[in-house]
Amino acid sequence: MQFRTRAIHVGNERCPQTGAVVPPIHLASTYVQPGAGDWGEFDYSRSGNPTRKALETTLADLEGGCGALAFASGMAATHCVIGSLKSGDHVVAGSDIYGGTYRLLHKVTNRAGICVTLADSTDLEKFAAAFTPATKLAWIESPGNPRMTITDIAACAEVAHARGALLGVDSTFASPALTRPLELGADIVMHSATKYIGGHSDLLGGALVVRDQQLRDELYFVQNATGAVMGPLEAFLCSRGLKTLELRVREQCRTAQQLAEWLAAHPQVERVLYPGLPTHPGHAIAAKQMEGGFGAMMSFVVRGDYSQAKRFVESTELFQLAVSLGAVESLIEQPASMSHASYDAADRAKHGIVDGLVRISVGLEAMEDLRDDLAAAFDAIG
């Protein structure tokens, strides 16, 4: 079956008791057991829940993995991977990553004696040079956040595996509708399910999908021990979101491509960072590993200083000023003061998160209306 068919049917079998085409939401926190020490499939909802299991079944199928785990947030999912490491281990992370991941790696992970090195994952020589004998995990994003860099996932998997490390990919920006990292050699794929999987700005969640059963079991142990699991209502909403994921993402990609081309010709824009533009340095790789579009996220640099960009993001109407992304409504933000404010100032400068950078998440509004909204904001800042 094709992707969109599987998204609707796998893990969403009709209720055997009632025939309902939508599986019921199981809110129970505990389950009666057949006997003392004789465990059924479910015993306590932290350890497993039928509604969460249905979502995990769908996600594993769509990503081509052996299993999935659903979490209370994307950061909880990422933290679970870090929690599987031990003191003395080393992590190599890409240099274009979400601010929350940067904060976790530099201000929490270090407390456990785990060292972290940021390296440009688009430069394989620099990326490989960052590995040490203690490196157990490489963590990348493609497209990157917020500079929209494109990393060759298959090549990074070869680099990591040759050095005895796992490769984890935060694929939130792409979603499984566009990129499936496990098929490209990655060991772990992470999604902030809050974004494209949920798709409607009404839930918080995260997910891990893996291709090796032993690794899945190790991560499940950490998840169960620490408890940051997704609730049943959120799991239901994610399952519902997956049913329209491909249709939403492809339409958002179409609009984003048109907006990127319009912005690239705008006199008040210094440069546009969108992998769908042939001028993007990662365009060829993106065309190879992104299927059906180049994503609905983009960044661009507004001419002027910090205050000019700040006024711009505060001047739109349809593009709502908010962090997050991937939903039906379009959002806009200034990474330096919002999503990536947790970066140390020196690291922001080092990794190209300039004050004039603006990030937008393209929703499902009409392209013409979104274009006109941005044009009005440009007029407002002169």
C-alpha positions in Angstrom: 0.0 0.0 0.0 1.1 3.6 -0.6 2.1 6.0 2.1 -1.3 7.8 2.4 -3.2 4.5 2.5 -1.0 3.1 5.2 -1.4 6.3 7.2 -5.1 5.8 7.3 -5.4 2.1 7.8 -2.3 0.7 9.6 -2.8 0.8 13.3 -6.3 2.1 12.9 -8.2 -1.1 12.5 -12.0 -0.9 13.2 -13.1 -1.7 16.7 -13.8 -5.5 16.9 -16.5 -5.0 19.6 -18.6 -2.2 17.9 -17.4 -2.0 14.4 -16.4 1.7 14.9 -14.2 2.8 12.0 -12.2 5.0 14.5 -10.6 3.1 17.3 -11.8 4.2 20.8 -9.6 6.3 23.1 -8.4 4.2 26.1 -8.1 6.5 29.1 -7.6 3.8 31.7 -4.5 4.2 33.8 -4.3 0.6 35.0 -5.5 -2.8 33.7 -6.8 -5.9 35.5 -4.3 -8.8 35.2 -5.2 -12.5 34.7 -3.3 -13.5 37.8 -0.7 -12.5 40.3 2.6 -12.3 38.4 0.8 -13.3 35.3 1.0 -10.2 33.1 -1.4 -9.2 30.2 -0.3 -7.1 27.3 -1.1 -3.9 29.3 -0.7 -3.4 33.0 -0.1 0.3 33.7 -0.4 3.1 31.2 3.1 4.4 31.7 4.3 1.1 30.4 1.8 0.8 27.6 -1.6 2.0 26.4 -3.8 0.7 23.5 -4.3 4.1 22.0 -0.6 4.9 22.2 0.3 1.5 20.8 -1.9 2.2 17.7 -0.1 5.4 17.0 3.3 3.7 17.5 2.2 1.0 15.1 1.4 3.5 12.4 4.6 5.5 12.9 6.8 2.5 12.7 5.1 1.4 9.5 5.4 4.8 7.8 9.1 5.3 8.8 10.1 1.7 7.9 11.1 0.9 11.4 10.7 -2.2 13.7 9.0 -0.1 16.4 8.2 3.3 17.7 7.8 5.0 21.0 5.5 8.0 21.7 6.5 10.6 24.2 5.1 13.6 26.0 7.1 16.0 23.8 9.8 16.0 21.2 12.4 17.0 23.8 11.3 14.1 26.0 12.0 11.8 23.0 15.4 13.3 22.4 16.2 13.1 26.1 15.4 9.4 26.1 18.1 8.9 23.5 20.6 10.8 25.6 19.4 8.9 28.6 20.6 5.7 27.0 24.2 6.9 27.1 26.5 6.8 30.1 29.0 9.1 31.7 32.2 9.5 29.6 30.3 9.0 26.3 30.6 11.6 23.5 28.0 13.1 21.2 28.6 14.7 17.8 25.7 17.0 16.9 25.1 19.0 13.8 25.6 22.8 14.1 22.1 23.7 12.7 19.9 22.3 15.4 16.8 23.3 17.4 17.5 25.6 20.3 15.9 23.2 22.8 18.3 20.4 21.6 21.2 22.8 22.0 20.1 23.6 25.5 19.7 19.9 26.4 23.1 19.0 25.0 25.0 21.9 26.5 23.2 22.6 29.8 21.7 19.3 31.0 23.6 16.5 29.3 27.0 17.8 30.5 25.8 17.3 34.1 25.8 13.6 33.5 29.4 13.6 32.2 28.5 13.3 28.6 30.6 15.5 26.3 29.1 17.2 23.2 30.8 18.6 20.1 28.9 20.6 17.4 30.1 20.1 13.9 28.9 21.1 10.5 27.1 18.0 9.2 27.0 19.4 5.7 30.8 19.1 5.6 31.6 15.4 5.9 35.3 16.0 6.6 34.6 18.4 9.5 31.8 16.1 10.7 34.0 13.0 10.7 36.9 14.9 12.4 34.7 15.7 15.4 34.4 12.0 16.3 36.5 10.5 19.1 36.9 6.9 20.3 34.2 7.8 23.0 31.6 9.0 20.4 28.5 6.8 20.8 25.9 9.0 19.1 25.7 11.4 16.2 22.7 13.7 16.1 21.7 15.7 13.0 18.7 17.6 11.5 17.8 17.9 7.9 16.5 20.4 7.0 18.3 22.1 9.8 16.8 24.6 12.2 16.8 27.5 11.6 19.2 27.8 8.6 17.6 25.1 6.5 20.8 23.4 5.8 20.6 20.0 4.1 22.6 17.1 5.4 23.3 13.9 3.4 21.8 11.4 5.8 23.1 8.3 4.1 26.7 9.7 4.1 26.5 10.7 7.8 25.2 7.2 8.6 28.3 5.7 6.9 30.6 8.1 8.9 28.9 7.3 12.2 28.8 3.5 11.7 32.4 3.3 10.5 33.3 4.8 13.9 31.0 2.6 16.0 28.4 5.2 16.7 24.6 5.4 16.1 23.1 8.1 13.9 19.9 9.8 15.2 18.0 12.2 12.9 15.6 14.9 14.1 13.3 14.8 11.0 10.6 17.1 12.4 10.9 19.6 9.5 10.6 17.0 6.8 8.1 14.6 8.4 7.9 11.0 7.1 5.8 12.3 4.2 9.1 13.8 2.7 12.1 12.0 4.2 12.4 8.6 5.9 15.9 8.6 7.5 15.8 4.9 8.5 15.6 4.0 4.8 18.8 6.1 4.3 20.8 4.2 7.0 20.0 6.2 10.2 19.4 4.2 13.4 16.9 6.5 15.1 14.5 9.1 13.8 12.9 11.6 16.1 9.8 13.7 15.5 8.3 16.5 17.5 4.8 15.2 16.9 3.5 18.6 18.0 4.4 19.8 14.5 3.5 18.1 11.2 2.2 14.8 12.7 -0.4 16.6 14.9 -0.7 19.4 12.4 -3.2 21.6 14.1 -1.4 23.3 17.0 -3.5 21.5 19.6 -1.2 18.8 21.1 2.2 18.3 22.5 4.1 15.1 21.7 7.2 13.4 20.4 8.2 10.1 18.9 11.2 7.9 18.3 11.3 5.2 15.5 14.1 2.7 15.2 15.1 -0.1 12.9 16.8 -2.4 15.4 14.7 -4.3 18.0 17.5 -4.4 20.6 17.8 -0.6 20.4 14.1 -0.2 20.6 14.0 -2.3 23.7 16.8 -0.3 25.3 15.0 3.0 24.6 11.8 1.6 25.8 13.5 0.7 29.1 14.6 4.3 29.5 11.1 5.6 28.5 9.4 3.4 31.0 11.8 4.1 33.7 11.6 7.9 33.3 7.9 8.1 32.4 7.6 10.9 29.9 5.0 9.1 27.8 2.4 10.5 25.5 -1.1 10.6 26.9 -4.0 8.7 25.1 -5.8 11.9 24.0 -2.6 13.2 22.3 -2.0 9.8 20.8 -5.5 9.8 19.3 -5.0 13.3 17.9 -1.6 12.3 16.4 -3.2 9.3 14.8 -5.8 11.5 13.3 -3.2 14.0 12.1 -1.2 11.2 10.3 -4.3 10.4 8.1 -4.0 13.8 6.4 -0.2 14.3 6.8 0.8 13.7 3.2 -1.9 15.9 1.7 -1.2 18.7 4.1 2.6 18.6 3.7 2.5 18.5 -0.1 0.2 21.5 -0.4 2.3 23.4 2.2 5.4 22.6 0.1 3.8 23.9 -3.0 2.9 27.2 -1.4 6.4 27.5 0.3 8.1 27.0 -3.0 6.2 29.9 -4.5 6.8 32.2 -1.5 10.5 31.3 -1.6 10.8 32.3 -5.2 8.9 35.6 -4.5 11.1 36.4 -1.5 14.3 35.7 -3.4 13.4 38.5 -5.8 12.4 41.0 -3.1 14.6 44.0 -2.6 14.3 44.0 1.2 15.5 40.4 1.5 19.2 39.8 1.7 19.0 36.0 1.1 16.4 33.2 1.3 17.3 29.8 2.9 15.0 27.2 1.3 16.2 23.9 -0.2 13.7 24.1 -3.0 15.7 27.0 -4.6 18.4 25.9 -7.1 20.7 28.4 -5.4 20.5 26.6 -2.1 23.8 24.7 -1.5 22.0 21.6 -0.5 19.4 21.6 -3.3 20.8 18.5 -5.1 20.9 16.4 -1.9 17.5 17.6 -0.9 16.1 16.6 -4.3 17.6 13.1 -3.7 16.4 12.5 -0.2 13.2 14.6 0.0 10.2 13.0 -1.8 7.4 15.2 -3.1 8.6 18.6 -2.0 11.2 20.6 -0.2 9.3 21.3 3.0 7.2 24.1 4.2 9.8 25.7 6.5 12.1 28.5 5.3 14.2 31.3 6.7 15.3 34.6 5.1 17.4 37.5 6.2 15.7 40.9 6.2 18.0 43.8 5.3 18.8 45.9 8.3 19.6 45.3 11.9 18.0 43.4 14.8 15.3 45.9 15.3 14.3 45.9 11.6 13.7 42.1 11.7 11.9 42.4 15.0 9.5 45.0 13.6 9.0 42.8 10.5 7.9 39.7 12.5 5.6 41.9 14.6 3.9 43.4 11.5 2.3 40.4 9.9 -1.4 39.4 10.4 -1.9 36.0 8.8 1.6 34.9 9.8 1.1 34.7 13.6 4.1 35.6 15.8 4.8 32.3 17.6 7.3 29.5 18.0 6.5 26.0 16.8 5.7 25.1 13.2 4.1 22.5 11.0 0.4 23.3 11.5 -2.4 24.5 9.3 -1.9 28.1 10.2 1.3 30.0 9.2 3.7 31.2 11.9 6.6 33.6 11.9 9.4 34.2 14.4 12.9 35.7 14.9 15.2 32.9 15.9 17.7 35.1 17.6 15.1 36.3 20.1 12.7 33.3 20.2 13.4 29.7 19.2 17.2 29.9 19.5 17.5 32.4 22.3 18.9 29.6 24.4 22.0 29.5 22.3 25.0 31.4 23.7 25.4 34.6 21.8 28.8 33.5 20.5 27.4 30.3 19.3 24.6 32.0 17.5 27.1 34.2 15.7 29.4 31.2 15.0 26.6 29.1 13.5 25.0 31.8 11.3 21.9 32.7 13.4 22.1 36.4 12.6 19.9 39.0 14.1 18.1 39.7 10.8 17.1 36.0 10.3 13.4 35.4 10.1 11.8 31.9 10.1 8.4 31.1 8.7 6.3 28.0 8.8 4.0 28.0 5.8 0.4 26.7 6.6 -2.5 26.0 4.4 -3.7 29.5 3.7 -3.9 30.6 0.1 -0.4 31.5 -1.3 -1.7 34.9 -2.5 -2.9 35.9 0.9 0.3 34.9 2.6 2.4 36.8 0.0 0.3 39.9 0.5 0.7 39.6 4.3 4.5 39.5 3.9 4.4 42.4 1.4 2.5 44.5 3.9 5.0 43.8 6.6 7.8 44.9 4.3 5.9 48.1 3.6 5.5 48.6 7.3 9.2 48.6 8.0 10.0 50.7 5.0 
